[in-house]
Amino acid sequence: MRLLQYNNDGGFSLTKDFVSGEIPEYAILSHTWGADTEEVTYRDLIDGTGKSKVGYEKIRFCGDQARRDGLHNFWVDTCCINKSSDRELSEAINSMFRWYRKAAKCYVYLTDVSTNDQIDLSLQPWEAAFGNSRWFTRGWTLQELIAPPSVEFFCSNGNRLGDKKSLEGQLHKITGVPVSALRGCPLSDFSFDERVLWARNRETKREEDLAYSLLGILDISMPIIYGEGKENAFRRLNREWKYRLDELSRATLNYARRLGTLQQTLEGHSSGVMSVAFSPDSRLLASASADMTVRLWNAATGALRQTLKGA
């Protein structure tokens, strides 16, 4: 995962590509893409260009807000992924939900919502624009709403509108996502169909992304194949889901069989067994009997290791 950080000259640059376990605390941006020619790319940052592009403003906003929150690193999808590398793009798409979930802060930048400099939340002049924001119609922003523990919403002039908690009623009404899911309830509590339904009426620029944007929400990983078409992408998504269900079903069945199967019969006591206990490493089993003996058994093989006799 490659991040952005501020330089001493007030600009920002890319960090090294961090591997899992060494990634520093970071903020992350959620936004809607404009024209490709107006978004700042990975190549722009490498070449030191892109400051004149419209998309530079939201990167600057994210960096400034991160600094105000005491965060030195931040991530923006337009320029932190080298999309000319198929391997890196595929890894990023499969990791995206996790990256948003692990962010210290997620800032939603709404370019089509504006307010006055002073926001009085008891008034509602911005709420209509908020509910009609393009952000709620895009496929990728669904996981960006659900995954992060902390999601804060900002209008185009940088004013904070609220967060996922304070706006959860509006967010549920707009998106149809259950409040429990917005609050971080495990997504495994919801069926495949329920989770897919949350993405209804959402759109993506590339048709395959309608399926790919659900990978993290369904906890599925699979290769990214642009050009395969929406139908094939969803067919693979369904196949991966069914494969996971089959694996879980087999594991559950095997476990149930183990619980219901007699593993060992330990014979040797001349009277009833009163208590049993395993050693801390589970290698030995001790059985205490009314015959005034304690016997130590090999828990794996059932072999008698030692007999202790009482007075």
C-alpha positions in Angstrom: 0.0 0.0 0.0 1.5 3.3 -1.1 0.5 6.5 0.8 0.9 10.2 0.4 2.7 12.5 2.8 3.4 16.2 3.0 6.9 17.5 2.1 8.7 20.4 3.9 7.8 22.7 0.9 4.1 22.2 1.5 3.6 19.8 -1.4 3.1 16.1 -1.0 4.7 13.0 -2.4 4.3 9.3 -2.5 5.8 7.1 0.2 7.4 3.7 -0.4 5.1 0.8 -1.0 4.3 -0.6 2.5 3.7 -4.2 3.1 1.1 -5.5 5.7 2.3 -5.1 9.2 4.4 -1.9 8.6 1.6 0.4 7.3 1.5 3.6 9.4 -1.7 5.3 10.6 -3.4 7.0 7.7 -6.5 8.9 6.5 -8.4 7.9 3.3 -10.5 9.8 0.8 -13.8 8.8 -0.6 -15.0 10.8 -3.6 -16.5 10.6 -7.0 -14.3 10.6 -10.1 -14.5 13.4 -12.6 -13.2 13.3 -16.2 -10.1 11.1 -16.4 -8.1 14.0 -17.8 -8.9 16.1 -14.7 -7.8 13.5 -12.1 -4.3 13.5 -10.7 -2.7 10.2 -11.5 0.3 8.2 -10.1 2.3 9.3 -13.1 1.5 13.0 -12.4 3.0 12.7 -8.9 6.1 10.9 -10.2 6.6 13.6 -12.8 5.7 16.4 -10.5 2.8 17.5 -12.6 -1.0 17.6 -12.0 -1.3 20.7 -9.7 -3.4 22.5 -12.4 -5.9 19.7 -12.6 -9.3 20.0 -11.0 -8.8 16.8 -9.0 -5.8 18.3 -7.2 -8.1 20.2 -4.9 -9.6 17.1 -3.2 -6.2 15.6 -2.7 -5.1 18.9 -1.0 -8.3 18.8 1.1 -7.6 15.3 2.3 -4.0 16.1 3.2 -5.0 19.3 5.1 -7.8 17.5 7.0 -5.5 14.6 7.8 -3.0 17.1 9.3 -5.7 18.8 11.3 -6.5 15.3 12.7 -2.8 14.6 13.5 -2.3 12.2 10.7 0.9 12.4 8.6 -0.2 10.0 5.9 -3.2 9.8 3.6 -4.4 7.7 0.7 -6.3 8.7 -2.5 -7.2 6.1 -5.1 -6.6 8.4 -8.1 -2.9 8.7 -7.6 -1.7 6.1 -5.0 -2.3 3.2 -7.4 -0.2 2.6 -10.5 -3.1 1.6 -12.8 -0.7 0.9 -15.7 0.3 -2.3 -13.7 -2.4 -5.0 -14.0 -0.9 -6.8 -11.0 -1.0 -3.7 -8.8 -4.5 -2.8 -9.9 -5.8 -6.3 -9.2 -4.1 -6.3 -5.8 -5.5 -2.9 -4.9 -9.1 -3.8 -5.9 -9.0 -7.0 -3.8 -7.5 -5.1 -0.9 -9.6 -2.0 -1.1 -12.3 -2.9 1.5 -9.5 -3.8 4.0 -7.7 -0.6 3.3 -10.8 1.5 4.0 -11.6 -0.6 7.1 -8.1 0.0 8.6 -8.1 3.7 8.0 -8.0 5.9 11.0 -10.3 8.4 9.3 -12.3 8.3 6.1 -13.2 11.7 4.6 -16.1 11.8 2.1 -15.7 14.8 -0.2 -19.0 15.8 -1.8 -18.3 18.1 -4.7 -22.0 18.6 -5.4 -23.0 19.7 -1.9 -22.2 23.2 -0.6 -23.1 25.2 2.6 -22.5 28.6 4.1 -19.3 29.0 6.2 -21.4 28.6 9.4 -23.4 25.3 9.5 -26.4 25.1 11.8 -27.4 21.4 11.7 -30.9 22.4 13.1 -31.4 24.0 9.6 -31.6 21.8 6.6 -30.8 23.7 3.4 -28.0 21.3 2.5 -29.8 18.0 3.2 -31.7 17.8 -0.1 -28.4 18.2 -2.0 -26.8 15.7 0.4 -29.5 13.1 -0.3 -29.2 13.7 -4.1 -25.4 13.6 -4.2 -23.8 11.6 -6.9 -21.7 9.9 -4.3 -24.7 7.8 -3.3 -25.1 6.5 -6.9 -21.6 5.1 -7.4 -20.7 1.5 -7.0 -17.4 1.9 -5.3 -18.6 4.3 -2.6 -20.8 1.6 -1.0 -17.9 -0.2 0.6 -16.3 3.2 1.4 -19.4 3.9 3.5 -19.6 0.5 5.2 -16.0 -0.5 5.8 -14.4 2.4 7.8 -15.2 2.7 11.5 -14.9 6.5 11.2 -16.6 8.2 8.2 -16.9 12.0 8.1 -18.8 13.9 5.4 -17.6 17.3 4.0 -19.1 19.6 1.4 -17.2 21.2 -1.5 -16.0 24.1 0.6 -14.6 21.9 3.3 -17.3 22.3 5.9 -18.0 19.2 8.0 -21.6 18.0 7.6 -21.5 15.2 10.1 -20.3 11.6 10.4 -21.7 8.1 9.9 -23.1 8.0 13.4 -24.8 11.4 13.5 -26.2 11.0 10.0 -27.0 7.3 10.2 -30.8 7.9 9.9 -30.3 9.8 6.6 -27.7 7.3 5.4 -30.0 4.4 6.0 -32.9 6.1 4.2 -30.8 7.1 1.2 -28.9 3.8 0.8 -31.1 1.1 2.2 -28.1 -0.2 4.2 -29.3 -1.4 7.6 -28.3 0.8 10.6 -26.6 -2.3 12.2 -24.3 -2.6 9.1 -23.5 1.1 9.3 -22.6 0.6 12.9 -20.1 -2.2 12.1 -22.2 -5.3 12.6 -20.4 -8.3 11.0 -21.4 -8.5 7.3 -21.6 -12.3 7.7 -24.9 -11.6 9.5 -26.4 -10.6 6.1 -27.0 -13.0 3.2 -25.4 -12.8 -0.2 -28.6 -11.4 -1.7 -29.1 -8.8 1.0 -25.6 -7.4 0.5 -25.9 -7.4 -3.3 -29.2 -5.6 -2.9 -27.5 -2.7 -1.2 -25.8 -2.0 -4.5 -29.0 -1.8 -6.6 -29.3 1.4 -8.6 -25.6 2.1 -8.3 -23.4 2.6 -11.3 -19.8 2.2 -12.3 -17.8 3.6 -15.2 -16.7 0.1 -16.3 -19.4 -2.6 -16.2 -17.3 -5.2 -14.6 -16.8 -2.9 -11.6 -20.4 -3.5 -10.6 -19.2 -7.0 -9.5 -15.7 -6.1 -8.4 -16.9 -3.3 -6.1 -18.7 -6.0 -4.1 -15.7 -8.2 -3.4 -14.8 -6.8 0.0 -18.5 -6.6 1.0 -18.8 -10.3 0.3 -15.3 -11.1 1.6 -14.3 -12.6 -1.7 -11.0 -12.4 -3.6 -10.7 -13.1 -7.3 -8.7 -12.1 -10.3 -9.7 -8.8 -12.1 -10.4 -9.3 -15.8 -11.5 -6.1 -17.5 -13.1 -6.9 -20.7 -14.9 -10.0 -19.5 -18.2 -8.1 -19.2 -20.6 -7.7 -16.3 -22.4 -11.0 -16.8 -19.1 -13.1 -16.6 -17.9 -11.0 -13.7 -21.0 -11.7 -11.7 -20.9 -15.4 -12.8 -17.5 -15.7 -11.3 -18.5 -13.8 -8.2 -21.4 -16.2 -7.6 -19.1 -19.2 -8.2 -16.6 -18.0 -5.6 -19.4 -17.4 -3.1 -20.8 -20.9 -3.7 -17.3 -22.4 -3.4 -16.9 -20.6 0.0 -20.3 -21.9 1.2 -19.3 -25.5 0.1 -16.0 -25.2 2.0 -17.7 -23.9 5.1 -20.4 -26.7 4.9 -17.7 -29.4 4.5 -15.7 -28.0 7.5 -18.8 -27.8 9.6 -19.8 -31.4 8.7 -16.4 -32.7 9.5 -16.4 -31.0 12.8 -19.8 -32.4 13.6 -18.7 -35.8 12.7 -15.7 -35.5 15.0 -17.9 -34.4 17.9 -20.2 -37.3 17.3 -17.6 -40.0 16.9 -16.0 -42.0 19.7 -12.3 -41.2 19.6 -10.8 -43.4 22.3 -11.9 -45.8 25.1 -9.6 -45.6 28.1 -9.7 -48.8 30.2 -7.9 -49.5 33.5 -9.8 -48.1 36.4 -11.6 -50.7 38.5 -14.3 -48.2 39.6 -16.1 -45.2 38.3 -14.2 -42.1 37.0 -14.9 -39.1 39.1 -13.1 -36.4 37.1 -10.9 -35.8 34.1 -8.6 -32.9 33.1 -6.2 -32.2 30.2 -2.6 -30.9 30.7 -2.0 -27.3 29.5 -0.5 -28.5 26.2 -3.4 -31.0 25.8 -1.0 -33.9 25.4 -1.9 -35.7 28.6 -5.3 -36.6 30.0 -5.6 -37.3 33.8 -8.5 -39.4 35.1 -9.3 -39.7 38.8 -11.3 -42.7 40.0 -13.1 -44.0 43.1 -10.6 -46.8 43.0 -8.2 -44.3 44.6 -6.0 -43.9 41.5 -5.2 -41.1 39.1 -4.1 -42.3 35.7 -2.2 -40.3 33.1 -3.0 -41.1 29.4 -1.5 -40.0 26.1 -4.4 -37.9 24.8 -3.6 -38.7 21.2 -3.1 -42.5 21.4 -4.9 -43.5 24.6 -1.8 -45.2 25.9 -1.5 -45.3 29.7 1.6 -43.2 30.8 1.5 -43.4 34.6 -0.7 -44.6 37.5 -0.7 -42.6 40.8 -2.2 -44.5 43.8 -3.7 -42.8 46.8 -3.5 -44.0 50.4 
